[in-house]
């Protein structure tokens, strides 16, 4: 298995990646501002579960096959981008058609489900696991087992950071919620952020 020095280096690198602001953190902030703490927590857990799809997919070689196929990568990319954009437009529309005091929240179950789908359909996450984690794998040992263990650690770190971000985003939302129209406006902003993340994913290129 991985040596202690290599493992500590992996932990440091994985933690640095986890705390670096990226699409996942922006997505969590958007969902928390739109639906509150519970939806933010559910979305964080959803992204974590979606990340497990890539962990086990990478260990089984599925992610490598997808990344090696331009067609498969494109299909997955378009599906993920379309889903994010659809969620963004839906969130924006729902915020615009009702009074601010009547804005409906997404719900914990749906927020969890949407988080899973968003992450599972993100080929950039698959590319990350394939490019990052193998650098710390000992080829003389069980490679699949190492990929799973290191992948799980990476997912736990990412989810932990997402939960912290959810906490602070929820506090910001609670502090500003008394302002007129804040809830509706934050849902509109959240919808715009999700559309932007979808557009960013749409132009993502497969690593050569």
DRENZADREN-535109 format. One record per residue (C-alpha): residue number from 1; residue in three letters; chain; x, y, z. Coordinates in steps of 0.5 Angstrom, whole numbers, plus 2048, in hexadecimal, padded with zeros to 3 digits. Example, Ala and Ser with C-alpha at 12.3 -4.5 7.8 and 13.67 -1.06 7.14 Angstrom:
BEGIN
- num,residu,chaine,px,py,pz
- 1,ALA,A,819,7F7,810 .
- 2,SER,A,81B,7FE,80E .
//
This chain:
BEGIN
- num,residu,chaine,px,py,pz
- 1,UNK,A,800,800,800 .
- 2,UNK,A,802,807,800 .
- 3,UNK,A,808,809,804 .
- 4,UNK,A,807,80E,80A .
- 5,UNK,A,80B,814,807 .
- 6,UNK,A,807,813,800 .
- 7,UNK,A,800,813,804 .
- 8,UNK,A,802,819,808 .
- 9,UNK,A,803,81C,802 .
- 10,UNK,A,7FD,81A,7FF .
- 11,UNK,A,7F9,81D,805 .
- 12,UNK,A,7FC,824,804 .
- 13,UNK,A,7FB,824,7FD .
- 14,UNK,A,7F4,821,7FD .
- 15,UNK,A,7F2,826,803 .
- 16,UNK,A,7F5,82C,7FF .
- 17,UNK,A,7F1,82A,7F9 .
- 18,UNK,A,7EB,829,7FD .
- 19,UNK,A,7EB,830,800 .
- 20,UNK,A,7ED,834,7F9 .
- 21,UNK,A,7E6,837,7F7 .
- 22,UNK,A,7E3,833,7F1 .
- 23,UNK,A,7DD,831,7EE .
- 24,UNK,A,7DB,82D,7F3 .
- 25,UNK,A,7DB,832,7F9 .
- 26,UNK,A,7D8,837,7F4 .
- 27,UNK,A,7D2,832,7F3 .
- 28,UNK,A,7D1,831,7FB .
- 29,UNK,A,7D1,839,7FC .
- 30,UNK,A,7CC,83A,7F7 .
- 31,UNK,A,7C8,834,7FA .
- 32,UNK,A,7C8,836,801 .
- 33,UNK,A,7C7,83E,7FF .
- 34,UNK,A,7C1,83B,7FB .
- 35,UNK,A,7BE,836,800 .
- 36,UNK,A,7C1,837,807 .
- 37,UNK,A,7C5,833,80B .
- 38,UNK,A,7C2,82C,80A .
- 39,UNK,A,7C2,82C,803 .
- 40,UNK,A,7C9,82E,803 .
- 41,UNK,A,7CB,828,807 .
- 42,UNK,A,7C7,824,803 .
- 43,UNK,A,7CA,826,7FD .
- 44,UNK,A,7D1,825,800 .
- 45,UNK,A,7D0,81E,802 .
- 46,UNK,A,7CD,81D,7FB .
- 47,UNK,A,7D4,820,7F8 .
- 48,UNK,A,7D7,81B,7FC .
- 49,UNK,A,7D3,815,7FA .
- 50,UNK,A,7D4,817,7F3 .
- 51,UNK,A,7DB,817,7F4 .
- 52,UNK,A,7DB,810,7F6 .
- 53,UNK,A,7D9,80E,7EF .
- 54,UNK,A,7DF,811,7EC .
- 55,UNK,A,7E3,80E,7F2 .
- 56,UNK,A,7E1,807,7F0 .
- 57,UNK,A,7E0,808,7E9 .
- 58,UNK,A,7E7,80A,7E9 .
- 59,UNK,A,7E9,804,7ED .
- 60,UNK,A,7E5,7FF,7E8 .
- 61,UNK,A,7E8,803,7E2 .
- 62,UNK,A,7E2,806,7DF .
- 63,UNK,A,7E4,80D,7E0 .
- 64,UNK,A,7EA,80C,7DC .
- 65,UNK,A,7E6,809,7D7 .
- 66,UNK,A,7E2,80F,7D7 .
- 67,UNK,A,7E8,814,7D7 .
- 68,UNK,A,7EB,810,7D1 .
- 69,UNK,A,7E5,810,7CD .
- 70,UNK,A,7E3,817,7CA .
- 71,UNK,A,7DC,815,7C8 .
- 72,UNK,A,7DB,813,7CF .
- 73,UNK,A,7DE,819,7D3 .
- 74,UNK,A,7DA,81D,7CE .
- 75,UNK,A,7D3,81A,7D0 .
- 76,UNK,A,7D5,81A,7D7 .
- 77,UNK,A,7D7,821,7D7 .
- 78,UNK,A,7D1,823,7D3 .
- 79,UNK,A,7CC,820,7D8 .
- 80,UNK,A,7CF,823,7DE .
- 81,UNK,A,7CF,82A,7DB .
- 82,UNK,A,7C8,829,7D9 .
- 83,UNK,A,7C6,827,7E0 .
- 84,UNK,A,7C9,82C,7E3 .
- 85,UNK,A,7C7,832,7DE .
- 86,UNK,A,7C0,82F,7DF .
- 87,UNK,A,7C0,82F,7E7 .
- 88,UNK,A,7C3,836,7E6 .
- 89,UNK,A,7BD,838,7E2 .
- 90,UNK,A,7B8,835,7E6 .
- 91,UNK,A,7BA,838,7EC .
- 92,UNK,A,7BA,83F,7E9 .
- 93,UNK,A,7B3,83E,7E6 .
- 94,UNK,A,7B0,83C,7ED .
- 95,UNK,A,7B3,842,7F0 .
- 96,UNK,A,7B0,847,7EB .
- 97,UNK,A,7A9,844,7EA .
- 98,UNK,A,7A7,844,7F2 .
- 99,UNK,A,7A8,84A,7F7 .
- 100,UNK,A,7AE,84A,7FB .
- 101,UNK,A,7AB,847,801 .
- 102,UNK,A,7A8,841,7FE .
- 103,UNK,A,7AE,83F,7FA .
- 104,UNK,A,7AE,837,7FB .
- 105,UNK,A,7B4,833,7FD .
- 106,UNK,A,7B7,82D,7F9 .
- 107,UNK,A,7B6,828,7FF .
- 108,UNK,A,7BC,824,802 .
- 109,UNK,A,7BA,81E,7FE .
- 110,UNK,A,7BA,821,7F8 .
- 111,UNK,A,7C1,825,7FA .
- 112,UNK,A,7C4,81F,7FB .
- 113,UNK,A,7C2,81C,7F5 .
- 114,UNK,A,7C4,821,7F1 .
- 115,UNK,A,7CB,822,7F4 .
- 116,UNK,A,7CC,81B,7F2 .
- 117,UNK,A,7CA,81B,7EB .
- 118,UNK,A,7CE,822,7EA .
- 119,UNK,A,7D5,81F,7ED .
- 120,UNK,A,7D4,818,7EA .
- 121,UNK,A,7D3,81B,7E3 .
- 122,UNK,A,7D9,820,7E4 .
- 123,UNK,A,7DE,81D,7DF .
- 124,UNK,A,7E3,822,7E2 .
- 125,UNK,A,7E3,81E,7E9 .
- 126,UNK,A,7E4,818,7E5 .
- 127,UNK,A,7EA,81B,7E2 .
- 128,UNK,A,7ED,81E,7E9 .
- 129,UNK,A,7ED,817,7EC .
- 130,UNK,A,7F0,814,7E6 .
- 131,UNK,A,7F6,819,7E6 .
- 132,UNK,A,7F7,81B,7ED .
- 133,UNK,A,7F6,814,7F1 .
- 134,UNK,A,7FA,810,7ED .
- 135,UNK,A,800,814,7EF .
- 136,UNK,A,800,811,7F6 .
- 137,UNK,A,7FF,80A,7F4 .
- 138,UNK,A,804,804,7F5 .
- 139,UNK,A,804,800,7EF .
- 140,UNK,A,807,7FA,7F2 .
- 141,UNK,A,801,7FA,7F7 .
- 142,UNK,A,7F9,7F9,7F5 .
- 143,UNK,A,7F8,7FF,7F1 .
- 144,UNK,A,7F0,7FF,7F1 .
- 145,UNK,A,7F0,7FE,7F9 .
- 146,UNK,A,7F5,804,7F9 .
- 147,UNK,A,7F0,808,7F4 .
- 148,UNK,A,7EA,807,7F9 .
- 149,UNK,A,7ED,809,7FF .
- 150,UNK,A,7F1,80F,7FD .
- 151,UNK,A,7EA,811,7F9 .
- 152,UNK,A,7E6,810,7FF .
- 153,UNK,A,7EB,814,803 .
- 154,UNK,A,7EB,81A,7FE .
- 155,UNK,A,7E3,819,7FE .
- 156,UNK,A,7E3,81A,805 .
- 157,UNK,A,7E7,820,805 .
- 158,UNK,A,7E3,823,800 .
- 159,UNK,A,7DD,822,803 .
- 160,UNK,A,7DF,825,80A .
- 161,UNK,A,7E1,82B,806 .
- 162,UNK,A,7DA,82C,803 .
- 163,UNK,A,7D7,82B,80A .
- 164,UNK,A,7DB,830,80D .
- 165,UNK,A,7D9,835,807 .
- 166,UNK,A,7D2,833,808 .
- 167,UNK,A,7D3,835,80F .
- 168,UNK,A,7D5,83C,80D .
- 169,UNK,A,7D1,83D,807 .
- 170,UNK,A,7CB,83B,80C .
- 171,UNK,A,7CD,840,811 .
- 172,UNK,A,7CE,846,80B .
- 173,UNK,A,7C7,844,809 .
- 174,UNK,A,7C4,844,810 .
- 175,UNK,A,7C7,84B,811 .
- 176,UNK,A,7C4,84E,80B .
- 177,UNK,A,7BD,84A,80A .
- 178,UNK,A,7BA,850,80E .
- 179,UNK,A,7BB,855,808 .
- 180,UNK,A,7B5,855,803 .
- 181,UNK,A,7B5,851,7FD .
- 182,UNK,A,7BC,84E,7FF .
- 183,UNK,A,7BA,846,7FF .
- 184,UNK,A,7B7,847,7F7 .
- 185,UNK,A,7BD,84B,7F5 .
- 186,UNK,A,7C2,846,7F8 .
- 187,UNK,A,7BE,841,7F5 .
- 188,UNK,A,7BF,844,7EE .
- 189,UNK,A,7C6,845,7F0 .
- 190,UNK,A,7C7,83E,7F1 .
- 191,UNK,A,7C3,83C,7EB .
- 192,UNK,A,7C8,841,7E7 .
- 193,UNK,A,7CE,83D,7EA .
- 194,UNK,A,7CC,836,7E8 .
- 195,UNK,A,7CB,838,7E1 .
- 196,UNK,A,7D2,83B,7E1 .
- 197,UNK,A,7D5,835,7E4 .
- 198,UNK,A,7D1,831,7DF .
- 199,UNK,A,7D4,835,7D9 .
- 200,UNK,A,7DB,835,7DC .
- 201,UNK,A,7DA,82D,7DC .
- 202,UNK,A,7D7,82D,7D5 .
- 203,UNK,A,7DE,830,7D2 .
- 204,UNK,A,7E2,82C,7D6 .
- 205,UNK,A,7E7,828,7D2 .
- 206,UNK,A,7EA,821,7D3 .
- 207,UNK,A,7F1,820,7D5 .
- 208,UNK,A,7F5,81D,7CF .
//
